[in-house]
Amino acid sequence: MADEDSESVRTAESQELAALPLPQLEALVQETCHALSILKVETEMFEKYYNKMESKDLVSHLLPSVHGSSLDMGQTRPRRKSKSRAAADRFIGLTVQQKNDLAQRELDEMKEEIQKTKGDSERIIQNYQAVMEEAAIRWADIKKAMCNFNKDIIQTISKKKGSVTATEKVLRYLEEKNHYRDAMKEKLRLKNDSLKVQKKKLQLQLKQKEEMGEALHEVDFQQLKIENAQFLEKIDERNRDLLQIKLTVGNTLQIFNSYKRKLQNATAASACLMKDISQRKEALEKMERETILVEEERTKAKGVNKQLRQQLSDYRVPPVVKYVNQKMAIDDLENNIKIWERKVEIAEMSLQSYRRAWNKVKVASNQL
């Protein structure tokens, strides 16, 4: 009977879904996926909290018989549900206050884990820094030893290959290193012996105090543990304050560097502007000088123009008969000039012929 009911319910649901349009079906699928993701997150958080609980009383206190889900899909979906589907969706869930408590506890635990991770990371970083410093010191010692070996041994061997002196020098260098190591071992052994003696003394003093009743009791140890815990808390608090101060200093340095870069940029821009201003001042002075010269030339040109205008206004055109007579006189003078030029050319040619004849006469007289 139950199978038939469930089959009929599924058939009715499939018919209802088939009757819906495609956009509504897509919206319904998206809404269902979103609700499932929320339920998955809440379930994982509750399982994590449930696994951390120590007794079943907390479970019974945390899980009252609450019917109905805070994520009831029937309140948000636009379509009407059937009675069988609504009955199937009812399940025991957490109230909103319980969910808020779980989320707050999870947030507090995450914060504690983050702080613990930070502390562990800082300790790891400090250990790595110490290891790096030790490695740097050892590397410096190795480099120093290599330099000394190259300077004292390798250079000598390269200069004197196959010589007995170089071999003796190498052996002497190795013996010195062995003596240095033996001395260091002896020094550490003596220090270890002194620490052992000091340990025996302290053990003897502690034994004497126990025999005299001055030894520390369990209450004193508990008090010391409490004080140690308090001091450790104070140290952690101081470390947190120091970390906060370091972060503040880092942020301050970043802001200072940004302002420093801005100041440098502003200084460079100011220098460029000052250079531009000086260049523009020089150009302005040059333009002023040129303006003065132009004004002087304009004044002079204005005077000349005024004089020429005055001459032009005073000029009177001569009569036409006078112009014709003057033109005829000029033509006569030009003709006379041409005639006289021709006569001069003829006279020069006669002079040249006379000079040639004279030269011939002089030559003949000289020959006689």
C-alpha positions in Angstrom: 0.0 0.0 0.0 2.8 2.4 0.9 4.5 1.5 -2.4 1.4 2.3 -4.3 1.0 5.7 -2.5 4.6 6.6 -3.2 4.2 5.6 -6.8 1.1 7.7 -7.1 2.8 10.6 -5.4 5.8 10.4 -7.8 3.4 10.2 -10.8 1.5 13.3 -9.6 4.8 15.2 -9.1 6.0 14.2 -12.5 2.8 15.4 -14.0 3.0 18.7 -12.1 6.6 19.2 -13.3 5.7 18.4 -16.9 2.9 21.0 -16.7 5.4 23.7 -15.7 7.0 25.9 -18.4 10.8 25.7 -19.1 11.8 29.1 -17.3 10.0 28.1 -14.2 11.6 24.7 -14.2 15.1 26.3 -14.6 14.4 28.6 -11.7 13.1 25.7 -9.6 16.3 23.7 -10.3 18.6 26.6 -9.4 16.6 27.2 -6.2 16.8 23.5 -5.2 20.6 23.5 -5.9 21.1 26.6 -3.7 19.0 25.1 -0.9 21.0 21.8 -1.1 24.3 23.6 -0.9 23.1 25.5 2.2 21.9 22.3 3.8 25.2 20.6 3.0 27.2 23.3 4.7 24.9 23.2 7.8 25.2 19.4 7.9 29.0 19.4 7.8 29.1 22.1 10.5 26.7 20.1 12.8 28.6 16.9 12.2 31.9 18.6 13.1 30.4 20.0 16.3 28.7 16.7 17.1 32.0 14.8 16.9 33.5 17.2 19.4 30.9 16.8 22.0 31.9 14.8 25.0 28.6 13.5 26.4 25.2 12.6 25.1 23.5 15.1 27.5 24.7 17.8 25.2 23.3 16.0 22.3 19.9 15.7 23.9 20.1 19.3 25.0 21.0 20.5 21.6 18.5 18.4 19.6 15.0 19.1 21.0 12.0 17.6 19.2 11.5 20.5 16.7 9.4 19.7 13.7 9.7 21.6 10.5 12.8 23.0 8.7 14.1 26.5 8.7 14.8 26.0 5.1 11.3 25.0 4.1 11.3 25.0 0.3 7.5 25.5 0.2 7.9 29.1 1.5 10.1 30.2 -1.5 8.8 28.1 -4.4 6.2 29.7 -6.6 4.3 26.5 -7.2 2.0 24.6 -4.9 3.2 21.4 -3.3 1.1 18.3 -2.9 0.3 17.0 0.6 2.4 13.9 0.2 5.5 16.0 -0.8 5.0 18.5 2.1 4.7 15.6 4.5 8.0 14.1 3.1 9.8 17.4 3.5 9.1 17.7 7.2 12.2 16.6 9.2 13.8 17.3 12.6 16.1 20.3 12.2 17.9 23.1 14.2 16.4 26.4 15.1 17.9 29.6 13.9 19.3 30.4 17.4 21.0 26.9 17.5 22.4 27.5 14.0 23.8 30.9 15.1 25.4 29.3 18.2 27.0 26.6 16.0 28.3 29.1 13.6 29.6 31.3 16.4 31.4 28.4 18.0 32.8 27.4 14.7 34.0 30.9 14.1 35.6 31.0 17.6 37.4 27.7 16.9 38.6 28.9 13.5 40.0 32.1 15.2 41.7 29.9 17.8 43.2 27.7 15.1 44.3 30.7 13.2 46.0 32.2 16.2 47.6 28.8 17.0 48.7 28.4 13.4 50.2 32.0 13.6 52.1 31.1 16.7 53.4 27.8 15.2 54.3 29.6 12.0 56.2 32.3 14.0 58.1 29.6 15.9 58.9 27.7 12.8 60.1 30.9 11.1 62.3 31.7 14.1 63.7 28.2 14.0 64.4 28.6 10.3 66.0 32.0 10.9 68.2 30.5 13.6 69.2 27.6 11.3 69.9 30.1 8.5 72.0 32.3 10.8 73.9 29.2 12.0 74.4 28.1 8.3 75.5 31.6 7.4 78.1 31.5 10.2 79.3 28.1 9.2 79.5 29.1 5.6 81.5 32.2 6.5 83.9 30.0 8.5 84.1 27.5 5.6 84.8 30.4 3.1 87.4 31.8 5.4 89.1 28.4 5.7 88.9 28.0 1.9 90.5 31.4 1.4 93.2 30.7 3.8 93.9 27.3 2.3 94.0 28.8 -1.2 96.2 31.6 -0.1 98.6 29.5 2.0 98.7 26.2 0.1 97.2 26.3 -3.4 99.2 29.3 -4.6 102.4 27.8 -3.2 101.7 24.4 -4.9 100.8 26.1 -8.2 104.1 28.1 -8.1 106.3 25.2 -7.1 104.9 22.0 -8.5 106.4 18.8 -7.3 108.5 20.5 -4.7 109.1 19.1 -1.2 108.3 22.5 0.4 104.7 22.5 -0.9 104.1 18.9 0.5 105.5 19.8 3.8 103.4 23.0 3.9 100.2 20.9 3.2 101.1 18.4 5.9 101.9 21.3 8.4 98.5 22.9 7.5 96.6 19.6 8.2 98.5 19.1 11.4 97.6 22.6 12.6 94.0 22.0 11.8 94.1 18.7 13.7 95.7 20.4 16.7 93.0 23.1 16.6 90.3 20.4 16.5 91.9 18.5 19.4 92.2 21.7 21.4 88.5 22.5 20.7 87.6 18.9 21.8 89.6 19.3 24.9 88.0 22.6 25.7 84.5 21.2 25.2 85.4 18.2 27.3 86.6 20.4 30.2 83.4 22.5 29.9 81.3 19.3 30.0 83.2 18.1 33.1 82.6 21.4 34.8 78.9 21.2 34.0 78.8 17.7 35.4 80.5 18.9 38.6 78.0 21.8 38.8 75.1 19.4 38.3 76.4 17.1 41.1 76.7 20.2 43.4 73.1 21.2 42.6 71.9 17.7 43.2 73.7 17.5 46.5 72.2 20.9 47.6 68.8 19.7 46.6 69.3 16.5 48.6 70.4 18.5 51.6 67.4 20.7 51.4 65.1 17.7 51.1 66.7 16.2 54.2 66.4 19.5 56.1 62.7 19.8 55.1 63.3 22.7 52.9 62.3 20.9 49.7 59.4 22.1 47.7 56.0 20.5 48.3 53.3 19.6 45.8 51.4 22.8 46.7 54.5 24.9 45.9 54.8 23.1 42.5 51.2 23.8 41.8 51.7 27.4 42.7 54.7 27.6 40.5 52.7 26.0 37.7 50.0 28.5 38.1 52.4 31.4 38.1 54.2 29.9 35.1 50.9 29.6 33.2 50.1 33.2 34.1 53.5 34.3 32.9 53.1 32.3 29.7 49.7 34.1 29.2 51.4 37.4 29.7 54.2 36.4 27.3 51.7 35.4 24.7 49.8 38.7 25.2 53.1 40.6 24.9 53.9 38.6 21.8 50.5 39.4 20.3 51.1 43.1 21.2 54.5 42.9 19.6 53.1 41.3 16.5 50.4 44.0 16.3 53.1 46.6 16.7 55.2 45.0 14.0 52.2 45.0 11.7 51.5 48.6 12.6 55.2 49.5 12.0 55.1 47.6 8.6 52.0 49.5 7.6 53.6 52.8 8.8 56.7 52.0 6.8 54.6 51.3 3.7 52.7 54.6 4.1 56.0 56.4 4.8 57.6 54.9 1.6 54.5 55.8 -0.4 54.7 59.4 0.9 58.4 59.4 0.3 57.9 58.4 -3.3 55.2 61.0 -3.6 57.6 63.6 -2.2 60.3 62.6 -4.6 57.9 62.8 -7.5 56.7 66.2 -6.3 60.3 67.4 -5.9 61.2 66.2 -9.4 58.0 67.9 -10.7 58.9 71.1 -8.8 62.4 71.0 -10.3 61.0 70.6 -13.8 58.5 73.4 -13.1 61.2 75.7 -11.8 63.3 75.0 -14.9 60.3 75.6 -17.1 59.6 78.9 -15.2 63.2 80.1 -15.6 63.1 79.3 -19.3 59.8 81.1 -19.7 61.2 84.1 -17.8 64.2 84.2 -20.1 61.9 83.9 -23.1 59.7 86.7 -21.7 62.8 89.0 -21.1 63.9 88.3 -24.7 60.4 89.1 -26.0 60.4 92.3 -24.0 63.8 93.3 -25.4 62.6 92.4 -28.9 59.4 94.4 -28.2 61.4 97.5 -27.3 63.5 97.1 -30.5 60.4 96.6 -32.6 58.8 99.7 -30.9 61.9 101.7 -31.8 61.9 100.4 -35.4 58.1 101.1 -35.6 58.7 104.7 -34.4 61.4 105.2 -37.0 59.3 103.6 -39.7 56.4 105.7 -38.7 58.6 108.9 -39.0 59.9 107.8 -42.4 56.4 106.9 -43.5 55.2 110.3 -42.4 58.1 112.0 -44.3 57.3 110.0 -47.4 53.6 110.8 -47.1 54.6 114.4 -46.8 56.8 114.2 -49.9 54.0 112.4 -51.7 51.5 115.0 -50.7 53.9 117.9 -51.8 54.8 116.2 -55.2 53.4 117.9 -58.2 53.3 116.3 -61.7 55.2 118.5 -64.4 53.4 119.5 -67.6 53.4 117.1 -70.6 55.3 119.5 -72.9 58.1 119.8 -70.3 58.2 116.0 -70.0 58.4 115.6 -73.8 61.2 118.2 -74.0 63.1 116.6 -71.2 62.7 113.2 -72.9 64.0 114.6 -76.3 66.9 116.2 -74.5 67.7 112.9 -72.8 67.6 111.1 -76.2 69.9 113.7 -77.7 72.3 113.3 -74.8 72.3 109.5 -75.2 73.0 109.8 -78.9 75.9 112.3 -78.2 77.3 109.8 -75.6 77.2 107.0 -78.2 78.9 109.2 -80.8 81.6 110.3 -78.4 82.1 106.7 -77.3 82.6 105.7 -80.9 85.1 108.5 -81.5 87.0 107.4 -78.4 87.2 103.9 -79.7 88.5 105.1 -83.1 91.0 107.4 -81.3 92.2 104.4 -79.2 92.6 102.3 -82.3 94.7 105.1 -84.0 96.7 105.4 -80.8 97.5 101.7 -80.8 98.6 101.8 -84.5 100.8 104.8 -83.8 102.3 103.0 -80.8 103.1 99.9 -82.9 104.7 102.1 -85.5 106.7 103.9 -82.9 107.8 100.7 -81.4 109.0 99.4 -84.8 110.9 102.7 -85.2 112.5 102.3 -81.8 113.5 98.7 -82.6 115.0 99.7 -85.9 116.9 102.6 -84.4 118.2 100.3 -81.7 119.4 97.7 -84.3 121.2 100.5 -86.2 
